[in-house]
Amino acid sequence: MHRDHAIKSITASRENIYIMLNKIFSKIYRLLERSHYKDIYDGYRKSYSIDSGFKFNGKNIEFYGDGQIIAGKNSYIGNNSAIQAAANSRVVIGDRVAISHNVRIYTCNRVAKFVCGLCTDDPIQYETSDVIIGNNVWIGANVLILQGTTIADNVVIGANSVIKGKFKSGVIVAPARPLS
């Protein structure tokens, strides 16, 4: 009887040790991961014009390209989002802009007829143009913003929208058409 109790006690102690080690290693991992992303996001701040009040809210956020990315104060971008600024183009993000998760913003894209095989003898062509996002804009999850898009102040872009064009102040866009 005493022996069974001792074995259970040892087993419980081992389980407690495993739980404690798991918590310690999980905390170390989170600290290292946070440091890793901070280094990446600090690099973006050095490479592009990112206001100190702009927040990178999450993991796997990517800014890339030889163009300009200008991001205003009190704005943020969520997990798994990407902004591409091709050479000779720019992405401008105003103040108080909320960019949700899994958002893509591109200043360069292939011209569709060259992708669809309608013009097979010509080389692939690209369309490059700025993307301008005004102040107080809310961009929902899973949105794709294409080159040549201008979003005025006080606009909501609904989740799962693919947008290209000019959107005037005060509209709600979902999926890719003004609702108000």
C-alpha positions as CSV (number, residue, x, y, z in Angstrom):
1,M,0.0,0.0,0.0
2,H,2.8,2.4,1.0
3,R,4.7,1.5,-2.2
4,D,1.7,2.3,-4.4
5,H,1.3,5.6,-2.8
6,A,5.0,6.4,-3.4
7,I,4.8,5.4,-7.1
8,K,1.7,7.7,-7.5
9,S,3.5,10.5,-5.8
10,I,6.6,10.1,-8.0
11,T,4.4,10.0,-11.1
12,A,2.5,13.1,-10.0
13,S,5.8,14.9,-9.4
14,R,7.0,14.0,-12.9
15,E,3.8,15.2,-14.4
16,N,4.1,18.5,-12.4
17,I,7.7,18.9,-13.6
18,Y,6.6,18.3,-17.3
19,I,3.8,20.8,-16.9
20,M,6.2,23.3,-15.3
21,L,8.9,22.8,-18.0
22,N,6.2,23.1,-20.7
23,K,5.1,26.5,-19.3
24,I,8.7,27.7,-19.0
25,F,9.6,26.7,-22.6
26,S,6.4,28.1,-24.0
27,K,7.1,31.4,-22.3
28,I,10.7,31.4,-23.7
29,Y,9.3,30.6,-27.2
30,R,6.8,33.4,-27.0
31,L,9.5,35.9,-25.9
32,L,11.9,34.8,-28.7
33,E,9.0,35.0,-31.2
34,R,8.0,38.4,-30.1
35,S,11.6,39.6,-30.3
36,H,12.0,38.0,-33.8
37,Y,8.9,39.9,-35.1
38,K,10.0,43.1,-33.4
39,D,13.3,43.0,-35.3
40,I,11.5,42.4,-38.6
41,Y,9.0,45.3,-38.0
42,D,11.8,47.6,-36.8
43,G,13.4,46.8,-40.2
44,Y,10.3,47.9,-42.0
45,R,10.3,51.2,-40.0
46,K,13.9,51.8,-41.2
47,S,13.2,50.9,-44.8
48,Y,9.9,52.7,-45.2
49,S,8.2,55.8,-43.7
50,I,6.3,54.2,-40.8
51,D,5.0,56.5,-38.1
52,S,6.1,55.5,-34.6
53,G,2.4,55.2,-33.7
54,F,1.7,52.6,-36.4
55,K,1.2,49.1,-34.9
56,F,2.1,45.7,-36.3
57,N,-0.7,43.7,-34.6
58,G,0.4,40.1,-35.1
59,K,2.7,37.7,-36.9
60,N,3.6,37.2,-40.5
61,I,3.1,40.8,-41.6
62,E,5.2,41.6,-44.7
63,F,6.1,44.9,-46.3
64,Y,8.2,44.6,-49.4
65,G,9.2,46.2,-52.7
66,D,11.4,49.0,-54.0
67,G,8.6,51.6,-53.8
68,Q,7.5,53.8,-50.9
69,I,5.3,52.7,-48.0
70,I,4.1,55.6,-45.9
71,A,1.9,54.7,-42.8
72,G,0.3,57.3,-40.5
73,K,-0.2,57.5,-36.8
74,N,-2.6,55.5,-34.7
75,S,-3.1,52.9,-37.5
76,Y,-2.5,49.2,-37.4
77,I,-2.2,46.1,-39.6
78,G,-3.2,42.6,-38.5
79,N,-1.8,39.0,-38.8
80,N,-0.8,37.5,-42.1
81,S,-1.1,40.8,-44.1
82,A,1.2,42.1,-46.8
83,I,1.9,45.4,-48.5
84,Q,3.8,45.5,-51.8
85,A,5.2,48.7,-53.1
86,A,6.7,48.1,-56.6
87,A,9.5,50.4,-57.9
88,N,8.2,53.9,-58.7
89,S,5.0,53.4,-56.8
90,R,3.8,54.0,-53.3
91,V,1.3,52.9,-50.7
92,V,0.0,55.7,-48.4
93,I,-1.9,54.8,-45.3
94,G,-3.5,57.7,-43.4
95,D,-4.1,58.2,-39.7
96,R,-6.4,56.0,-37.7
97,V,-6.6,53.2,-40.3
98,A,-7.5,49.7,-39.1
99,I,-6.3,47.0,-41.4
100,S,-7.5,43.6,-40.3
101,H,-6.0,40.2,-40.8
102,N,-5.0,38.6,-44.1
103,V,-5.2,41.8,-46.1
104,R,-3.2,42.2,-49.3
105,I,-2.3,45.6,-50.8
106,Y,-0.5,45.6,-54.2
107,T,0.8,48.4,-56.4
108,C,1.7,46.1,-59.2
109,N,-0.1,43.3,-61.0
110,R,-0.2,41.5,-64.3
111,V,-2.5,42.8,-67.0
112,A,-5.2,40.2,-67.2
113,K,-5.2,39.6,-71.0
114,F,-1.6,38.4,-70.8
115,V,-2.4,36.0,-68.0
116,C,-5.5,34.5,-69.8
117,G,-3.6,33.6,-72.9
118,L,-5.5,36.1,-75.1
119,C,-2.2,37.6,-76.4
120,T,0.4,34.8,-76.4
121,D,3.0,36.5,-78.7
122,D,3.5,39.5,-76.5
123,P,5.6,39.5,-73.3
124,I,3.7,39.7,-70.1
125,Q,2.8,43.2,-69.1
126,Y,2.3,44.7,-65.7
127,E,0.2,47.5,-64.4
128,T,1.8,49.6,-61.6
129,S,0.0,52.4,-59.8
130,D,-0.2,53.9,-56.3
131,V,-2.6,52.8,-53.6
132,I,-3.8,55.7,-51.4
133,I,-5.8,55.1,-48.2
134,G,-7.3,58.1,-46.4
135,N,-7.9,58.7,-42.7
136,N,-10.3,56.8,-40.5
137,V,-10.6,53.8,-42.8
138,W,-11.5,50.4,-41.7
139,I,-10.4,47.5,-43.9
140,G,-12.0,44.1,-43.0
141,A,-10.4,40.7,-43.1
142,N,-9.3,38.9,-46.3
143,V,-9.4,42.1,-48.4
144,L,-7.4,42.5,-51.6
145,I,-6.6,46.1,-52.6
146,L,-5.2,46.4,-56.1
147,Q,-3.0,49.0,-57.8
148,G,-4.6,52.3,-58.7
149,T,-7.0,52.3,-55.7
150,T,-7.8,55.5,-53.8
151,I,-9.9,55.2,-50.7
152,A,-11.0,58.5,-49.3
153,D,-11.5,59.3,-45.6
154,N,-14.1,57.6,-43.4
155,V,-14.6,54.5,-45.6
156,V,-15.3,50.9,-44.5
157,I,-14.1,48.1,-46.8
158,G,-16.0,44.9,-45.9
159,A,-14.4,41.6,-45.4
160,N,-13.6,39.4,-48.4
161,S,-13.7,42.3,-50.8
162,V,-11.5,42.7,-53.9
163,I,-11.3,46.4,-54.7
164,K,-9.8,48.6,-57.4
165,G,-10.7,52.1,-58.2
166,K,-11.7,55.3,-56.4
167,F,-14.0,55.2,-53.4
168,K,-15.4,58.5,-52.1
169,S,-15.6,59.5,-48.4
170,G,-18.3,58.0,-46.2
171,V,-19.1,54.8,-48.2
172,I,-19.2,51.2,-47.1
173,V,-17.8,48.8,-49.7
174,A,-18.7,45.2,-49.5
175,P,-17.7,43.0,-51.6
176,A,-16.4,45.5,-54.1
177,R,-19.5,47.7,-54.5
178,P,-20.6,50.8,-52.6
179,L,-23.4,50.0,-50.2
180,S,-24.1,53.6,-49.0
